[in-house]
Amino acid sequence: MTLSFKPALLKLPARIAAARGATLATALGAPGKAAVLMAATAWMVAACNHAGDPRGRAATTNPQATASGADTTAAQGNAAGAARGSASGAAASAPNSAAPPGPPPGAGAVTTDIVVGRNDTLDRIFRKLDLNLTDLANLRALPGIKTHMDNLRLGESLHFVYRDDELDGFERRLNENETLKVERRDDGLHADVLQNPLEGRTRTVRGVINSSLFEAVTGAGAHDQTAVNLADIFQWDIDFVLDIQPRDSFTVTYRELYQNGVYVKDGPVLAASFINQGRSYYAVRYVDSEGAARYFTPDGRSLHKAFLRAPVEFTRISSKFNSARYHPILNLIRAHKGIDYAAPMGTPVRAAGDGRVAYAGPKGGYGNVVELDHSRSITTVYGHLSRFAKGTRPGAHVTQGEVIAYVGMTGLATGPHLHYEYRVNGVFKNPQTVPLPDASPIEARFREDFVAKSAPLLATLEAPIGPALVSR
């Protein structure tokens, strides 16, 4: 009798299926072609069994483990899960070196990483994995652990080790510095919060912009987060969508964060200089004795302005401030007393400055509109909104950067965009060019400390950078 199978049905290339089958045959001690045929058939059956797993887990079974009945599962997790073990999941069950050793997974042990989905809870995940809910109740009953078991974050990875319906181990990254580790011992489940201290290293890089800030920053050896931080720091003086030109340049001193000698991410910018269209801008980070961190110029003026230059992340300006613009809907010439920022429908719209909601609702050609009153007789207006954010109502107080509504195309609009106006004493001003009021300078009580701490940071921007500082 001739038996055949089609590896394509198992989504395995024929050469891989045959190789795995031969490995299994060797493990079982079967000779010759019969061994390969028997092994391939066994491999196909095992794979089909996993494909029909009622719990729906993505399973990878080692041929050696198949012969002994062990079942090891590894679902793709985040970077923390990948660092914890190999793709087979065997190393993923190894305990952290700082934790007391738990029992290694033996026959029948399963390890898996679950990525938290929308509306997921541990109760729901335990049920999906067919785990005993008594173990979950016992975990919650452990002193100081319940708060670490709730409020799962969308997209985070949870690591499980279990046999049948019994939980053997569980890990959750609480934050950058702490990991919750649970393991079963002879007397039941035990939980520890392990400390994962971060090491900070100061680094300085320089770059010249040819096409984009992100490419220039990463080309200099930093990461995207530092590019975002630079744009945030200088956003009140430089429009990083419209003002950036080729040959603009920057120097930035920042912190890189490591854990156990492994790079984790870029930390805060400590000092930076940016040359935009021939004009130089400087910033230095200062943390006062009360723990507040802000950016200042070298002479102590705050880089933080009282208003954002643009209250929405836009793709382009579809219509500028113009005293005589042709209106595309009304077909007539009329003044356009604001700026139109084209952006996808539903893009968050943020308050340009601290203020109070004077009006939120429909208003003629504006469609849905929000009007904010600010200090110094300044009013900002946000039109053509699709909807309002929760809490945006007349009389409510808002802070700079707070989401107040979402981009739409209500009223007289041909496409989704934000119409933004800036008025001073009722007079319309061009939001792109109007001088923005400064925020408060550094307080007198902090000035001496500011000067002492900022001088060495600013000096790093002028120091020569050797190869060792720009290589990873």
C-alpha positions as MATLAB code, in Angstrom:
seq = 'MTLSFKPALLKLPARIAAARGATLATALGAPGKAAVLMAATAWMVAACNHAGDPRGRAATTNPQATASGADTTAAQGNAAGAARGSASGAAASAPNSAAPPGPPPGAGAVTTDIVVGRNDTLDRIFRKLDLNLTDLANLRALPGIKTHMDNLRLGESLHFVYRDDELDGFERRLNENETLKVERRDDGLHADVLQNPLEGRTRTVRGVINSSLFEAVTGAGAHDQTAVNLADIFQWDIDFVLDIQPRDSFTVTYRELYQNGVYVKDGPVLAASFINQGRSYYAVRYVDSEGAARYFTPDGRSLHKAFLRAPVEFTRISSKFNSARYHPILNLIRAHKGIDYAAPMGTPVRAAGDGRVAYAGPKGGYGNVVELDHSRSITTVYGHLSRFAKGTRPGAHVTQGEVIAYVGMTGLATGPHLHYEYRVNGVFKNPQTVPLPDASPIEARFREDFVAKSAPLLATLEAPIGPALVSR';
ca = [
       0.000    0.000    0.000;
       1.301    3.440   -0.923;
       0.634    6.368    1.412;
       1.121    9.992    0.445;
       0.602   13.358    2.065;
       0.649   16.947    0.841;
       2.788   19.207    3.017;
       1.199   22.257    1.372;
      -2.016   21.487    3.225;
      -0.064   21.918    6.443;
       1.596   25.085    5.104;
       4.987   23.335    5.321;
       7.398   23.103    2.363;
       7.996   19.482    1.338;
      11.717   19.577    2.165;
      10.984   20.904    5.682;
       8.244   18.334    6.289;
      10.499   15.506    5.102;
      13.394   16.712    7.216;
      11.209   16.954   10.301;
       9.754   13.541    9.527;
      13.227   12.031    9.256;
      14.194   13.593   12.570;
      11.152   12.041   14.209;
      11.869    8.666   12.595;
      15.385    8.698   13.969;
      14.016    9.512   17.417;
      11.691    6.502   17.211;
      14.463    4.217   15.912;
      12.604    3.107   12.750;
      14.850    1.999    9.831;
      14.860    2.975    6.192;
      12.027    4.292    4.047;
       9.407    2.862    6.349;
      10.787    5.006    9.121;
      10.578    8.166    7.035;
       7.031    7.320    5.918;
       5.949    6.557    9.476;
       7.616    9.702   10.773;
       6.119   11.936    8.086;
       2.662   10.510    8.757;
       3.095   11.055   12.489;
       4.263   14.586   11.870;
       1.221   15.273    9.672;
      -1.138   13.884   12.302;
       0.516   15.950   15.021;
       0.296   19.089   12.912;
      -3.367   18.415   12.137;
      -4.056   17.890   15.815;
      -2.590   21.305   16.544;
      -4.509   22.870   13.670;
      -7.678   21.568   15.309;
      -6.798   22.775   18.796;
     -10.159   24.081   20.106;
      -8.394   26.826   22.055;
      -7.088   28.359   18.847;
      -3.463   28.827   20.005;
      -0.641   29.077   17.507;
       1.456   25.986   18.299;
       4.987   24.960   17.383;
       5.787   21.386   18.317;
       9.337   20.063   18.564;
       9.665   16.582   16.974;
      11.536   15.294   20.021;
       8.760   16.583   22.252;
       6.143   14.888   20.052;
       7.633   11.496   20.803;
       7.424   12.124   24.552;
       4.039   13.834   24.546;
       5.325   17.327   25.486;
       3.535   20.251   23.863;
       5.307   23.598   23.711;
       3.456   26.657   22.471;
       4.957   29.983   21.521;
       2.846   32.844   20.203;
       4.581   35.833   18.813;
       4.962   38.453   21.581;
       6.580   41.838   21.956;
      10.275   42.600   22.205;
      10.318   41.691   25.884;
       8.868   38.274   25.083;
      11.338   37.762   22.255;
      14.250   38.586   24.551;
      12.940   36.120   27.099;
      13.256   33.073   24.895;
      13.813   31.514   21.509;
      11.188   31.049   18.812;
      10.439   27.522   20.034;
       9.381   28.882   23.412;
      11.633   26.477   25.347;
      13.817   29.262   26.724;
      10.806   31.481   27.373;
      10.029   29.561   30.538;
      13.469   30.182   32.061;
      13.093   32.303   35.219;
      14.639   35.735   35.601;
      18.045   35.480   37.229;
      16.868   37.761   40.027;
      13.949   35.459   40.927;
      14.013   32.224   42.931;
      14.045   29.317   40.488;
      10.666   27.774   39.701;
       9.971   24.299   38.367;
      11.034   23.966   34.714;
       8.300   22.938   32.282;
       8.262   19.177   32.031;
       6.144   16.726   30.109;
       2.822   18.316   29.197;
       3.952   21.873   29.997;
       2.840   24.634   27.665;
       4.356   28.119   27.373;
       2.633   30.890   25.464;
       2.686   34.654   25.086;
      -0.730   36.290   24.812;
      -1.000   39.774   23.317;
      -3.769   41.694   25.081;
      -6.617   42.635   22.765;
      -9.385   45.171   23.095;
     -11.603   44.568   26.150;
      -9.420   41.656   27.292;
      -9.274   40.830   31.004;
      -7.346   38.119   32.817;
     -10.624   36.342   33.486;
     -11.379   36.270   29.752;
      -7.827   35.162   28.868;
      -7.913   32.376   31.488;
     -11.157   31.134   29.941;
      -9.685   31.243   26.413;
      -6.763   29.109   27.620;
      -9.090   26.757   29.555;
      -7.230   27.565   32.770;
      -8.620   26.967   36.231;
     -10.217   30.200   37.484;
      -9.369   29.151   41.037;
      -5.706   29.864   40.224;
      -6.675   33.377   39.142;
      -8.613   33.885   42.375;
      -5.634   32.633   44.394;
      -3.344   35.033   42.544;
      -5.583   37.993   43.270;
      -5.637   36.998   46.936;
      -1.847   37.261   47.272;
      -0.793   40.348   49.285;
      -0.239   43.427   47.114;
      -0.730   41.548   43.844;
      -4.330   42.342   42.872;
      -3.495   45.836   41.579;
      -0.824   44.321   39.311;
      -3.353   41.903   37.793;
      -5.871   44.515   36.660;
      -5.921   47.286   34.043;
      -4.321   45.346   31.207;
      -2.791   47.512   28.495;
      -3.839   47.012   24.887;
      -1.002   45.335   22.976;
       1.058   44.264   26.004;
       2.338   40.684   26.164;
       1.511   38.277   29.003;
       3.618   35.133   29.465;
       1.941   31.904   30.676;
       3.271   28.470   31.649;
       0.666   25.787   32.387;
      -0.095   22.051   32.443;
      -3.587   21.048   31.430;
      -5.750   23.630   33.254;
      -3.249   24.366   36.033;
      -1.182   27.568   35.982;
       2.540   26.979   36.607;
       3.931   30.413   35.831;
       2.959   33.911   34.736;
       4.935   37.055   33.855;
       3.800   40.585   33.187;
       5.984   43.620   32.498;
       4.496   46.254   34.832;
       6.696   49.083   33.582;
      10.242   49.658   32.386;
      11.627   48.960   35.847;
       9.397   46.204   37.238;
       8.208   42.741   36.182;
       5.582   40.658   37.969;
       6.702   37.012   38.110;
       4.431   34.223   39.367;
       5.471   30.587   39.781;
       4.034   27.469   41.330;
       5.983   25.896   44.175;
       5.224   22.902   46.355;
       2.960   24.970   48.619;
       1.113   26.820   45.851;
       1.480   29.965   43.746;
       3.999   32.638   44.738;
       4.426   36.115   43.235;
       7.342   38.549   43.223;
       7.833   41.970   41.674;
      11.317   41.948   40.158;
      13.269   45.168   39.749;
      14.694   45.866   36.294;
      16.785   49.019   36.825;
      17.544   51.187   33.800;
      21.021   52.580   33.202;
      21.251   55.992   31.547;
      24.114   56.998   29.240;
      24.596   60.529   27.923;
      25.170   60.820   24.182;
      25.622   63.694   21.723;
      24.955   63.499   17.972;
      24.926   65.994   15.125;
      23.171   65.923   11.806;
      22.287   67.858    8.657;
      18.811   67.588    7.146;
      18.644   66.583    3.492;
      15.114   65.208    3.225;
      13.518   64.870    6.680;
      14.268   65.362   10.344;
      13.632   61.676   11.087;
      16.123   60.487    8.483;
      18.731   62.963    9.690;
      18.337   61.976   13.360;
      18.477   58.247   12.702;
      21.349   58.778   10.279;
      23.266   60.521   13.074;
      22.832   57.441   15.257;
      19.833   58.355   17.431;
      16.289   57.010   17.109;
      12.853   58.244   16.048;
      11.923   59.180   19.619;
      14.698   61.768   19.725;
      13.418   63.269   16.453;
       9.940   63.513   17.997;
      11.411   65.096   21.124;
      13.294   67.697   19.072;
      10.124   68.633   17.193;
       8.196   68.908   20.469;
      10.847   71.114   22.101;
      11.116   73.621   19.253;
       7.501   73.423   18.018;
       6.659   76.938   19.211;
       9.465   78.499   17.132;
       9.773   76.144   14.165;
       7.003   74.639   12.041;
       8.470   71.199   11.308;
       6.012   70.638    8.461;
       6.466   73.919    6.587;
       9.683   75.586    7.774;
      12.315   72.822    7.534;
      14.767   73.334    4.671;
      17.636   71.237    3.252;
      20.923   71.997    5.031;
      19.175   72.851    8.303;
      21.197   71.226   11.080;
      21.019   70.183   14.715;
      23.107   69.042   17.649;
      21.416   67.134   20.452;
      22.602   65.734   23.777;
      20.227   63.111   25.181;
      20.023   60.075   27.415;
      20.065   56.509   26.126;
      18.481   53.948   28.440;
      19.883   50.427   28.845;
      18.787   47.407   30.837;
      21.293   44.692   31.686;
      23.580   46.203   29.057;
      20.907   46.020   26.334;
      19.623   49.204   24.669;
      15.969   49.918   25.547;
      15.124   53.368   24.151;
      16.152   56.998   23.837;
      15.484   59.019   26.957;
      14.881   62.762   27.319;
      16.783   65.439   25.416;
      19.126   67.265   27.809;
      20.249   70.061   25.498;
      19.838   70.859   21.823;
      20.598   73.428   19.160;
      18.782   73.758   15.844;
      19.706   75.938   12.880;
      16.636   76.633   10.717;
      17.022   78.799    7.612;
      20.174   80.349    9.098;
      18.653   81.178   12.494;
      19.915   79.373   15.607;
      17.691   78.085   18.414;
      18.885   76.604   21.711;
      17.186   74.575   24.422;
      18.308   73.083   27.729;
      16.317   70.852   30.057;
      16.011   71.891   33.687;
      14.373   69.926   36.506;
      13.605   72.149   39.489;
      13.626   71.123   43.142;
       9.916   70.306   42.909;
      10.501   67.774   40.117;
       9.061   69.840   37.248;
      11.019   69.423   33.989;
      10.865   72.156   31.336;
      12.987   73.507   28.498;
      14.526   76.968   28.511;
      16.810   79.099   26.387;
      20.336   79.579   27.806;
      19.220   82.879   29.389;
      16.258   81.298   31.170;
      13.351   82.108   28.846;
      10.816   79.318   28.515;
      10.591   77.634   25.117;
       7.036   76.783   25.980;
       4.777   79.424   24.438;
       1.302   80.251   25.672;
      -0.156   78.954   22.362;
       0.541   76.171   19.893;
       1.354   77.345   16.395;
      -0.868   74.608   14.905;
      -3.533   72.816   16.997;
      -3.694   69.669   14.840;
      -1.302   67.204   13.198;
      -1.953   68.110    9.575;
      -0.773   66.851    6.215;
      -0.828   70.226    4.431;
      -2.295   73.733    4.560;
      -5.204   73.664    2.126;
      -6.011   77.379    2.450;
      -3.943   80.204    3.927;
      -4.932   83.421    5.675;
      -6.053   85.623    2.776;
      -8.014   88.865    2.538;
      -9.395   87.959   -0.908;
      -9.831   84.224   -1.467;
     -12.121   82.551   -3.990;
     -14.593   80.436   -2.011;
     -14.946   76.996   -3.660;
     -18.553   76.501   -2.524;
     -20.024   80.016   -2.586;
     -18.205   80.861   -5.860;
     -17.297   84.367   -4.779;
     -14.329   86.344   -3.511;
     -14.301   86.777    0.256;
     -11.731   87.085    3.023;
     -10.412   83.878    4.536;
      -9.613   84.935    8.086;
      -7.971   81.750    9.274;
      -5.898   78.754    8.247;
      -7.292   75.510    6.848;
      -5.286   72.438    7.920;
      -6.070   69.371    5.804;
      -6.092   66.218    7.929;
      -7.820   62.822    7.905;
     -11.341   62.608    9.263;
     -11.289   62.095   13.034;
      -7.803   63.540   13.634;
      -7.694   64.954   17.207;
      -7.927   68.737   17.501;
      -6.129   70.233   20.505;
      -6.606   73.438   22.449;
      -3.987   75.928   21.281;
      -3.677   77.334   24.790;
      -5.135   77.289   28.278;
      -8.627   78.747   28.296;
     -12.371   78.343   28.740;
     -14.911   76.946   26.265;
     -17.067   79.905   25.214;
     -19.118   77.948   22.649;
     -19.356   74.380   21.342;
     -22.002   73.509   18.779;
     -23.177   74.139   15.204;
     -22.782   77.644   13.716;
     -23.601   78.342   10.051;
     -20.759   77.802    7.590;
     -18.399   76.776   10.385;
     -20.425   73.600   10.929;
     -19.568   72.179   14.331;
     -17.314   74.732   15.992;
     -15.490   75.314   19.283;
     -14.606   78.807   20.501;
     -12.090   79.208   23.323;
     -11.514   82.353   25.353;
      -7.959   82.870   26.633;
      -6.191   85.500   28.694;
      -4.961   88.738   27.073;
      -8.260   89.075   25.127;
      -7.300   86.209   22.786;
      -9.923   83.929   21.220;
      -9.247   80.814   19.141;
     -11.820   79.169   16.859;
     -11.922   75.579   15.526;
     -14.399   74.846   12.708;
     -15.807   72.046   10.493;
     -15.479   69.507   13.330;
     -16.916   66.009   13.051;
     -17.604   65.711   16.787;
     -16.650   67.120   20.155;
     -14.453   65.476   22.756;
     -16.015   64.357   26.006;
     -16.166   67.311   28.383;
     -16.053   69.991   25.676;
     -18.992   72.161   26.730;
     -19.497   75.886   27.416;
     -17.819   76.952   30.640;
     -15.380   74.035   30.772;
     -11.710   74.863   31.326;
      -9.125   73.324   28.986;
      -5.339   73.182   29.010;
      -2.922   73.584   26.127;
      -2.707   70.399   24.060;
      -5.922   68.910   25.467;
      -8.092   67.196   22.829;
     -11.274   69.244   22.422;
     -12.726   67.840   19.169;
     -12.012   65.900   15.973;
     -11.463   66.920   12.349;
     -14.495   66.743   10.088;
     -16.151   68.479    7.125;
     -19.357   69.906    8.590;
     -20.652   73.260    7.369;
     -19.255   74.764    4.158;
     -16.391   72.339    3.531;
     -15.339   70.375    0.453;
     -13.204   67.882    2.382;
     -12.031   67.000    5.894;
      -9.962   69.809    7.431;
      -9.713   72.094   10.447;
     -10.475   75.783   10.013;
      -8.485   77.614   12.702;
      -8.758   81.282   13.670;
      -6.727   83.417   16.090;
      -8.295   86.701   17.247;
      -6.919   89.445   19.487;
      -9.545   91.873   20.846;
     -11.859   90.618   18.099;
      -9.344   91.328   15.320;
      -8.397   88.383   13.088;
      -4.663   87.587   13.035;
      -2.717   85.196   10.801;
      -2.127   82.100   12.999;
       1.075   81.321   11.066;
       2.797   84.622   11.688;
       1.250   86.232   14.766;
       3.790   86.619   17.611;
       2.855   84.113   20.300;
       2.984   85.222   23.944;
       5.812   83.699   25.947;
       5.206   81.473   28.930;
       6.701   82.496   32.262;
      10.542   82.547   32.447;
      12.413   80.540   35.028;
      11.550   81.599   38.568;
      14.075   83.770   40.391;
      14.426   81.219   43.196;
      15.643   78.606   40.687;
      17.901   80.824   38.542;
      21.199   80.165   40.315;
      20.625   76.413   40.264;
      19.549   76.637   36.602;
      22.757   78.398   35.568;
      24.939   75.870   37.426;
      23.199   72.839   35.919;
      22.618   74.122   32.392;
      26.202   75.313   31.699;
      27.783   71.826   31.380;
      24.855   70.576   29.271;
      25.097   73.505   26.860;
      28.858   72.948   26.646;
      28.244   69.468   25.174;
      26.698   71.113   22.107;
      29.987   72.838   21.305;
      32.369   69.980   22.141;
      33.835   67.932   19.273;
      32.173   64.558   18.776;
      34.485   61.596   18.372;
      33.636   58.375   16.483;
      33.019   56.550   19.755;
      30.155   58.889   20.589;
      28.277   58.426   17.344;
      28.738   54.690   16.891;
      26.361   52.234   18.480;
];
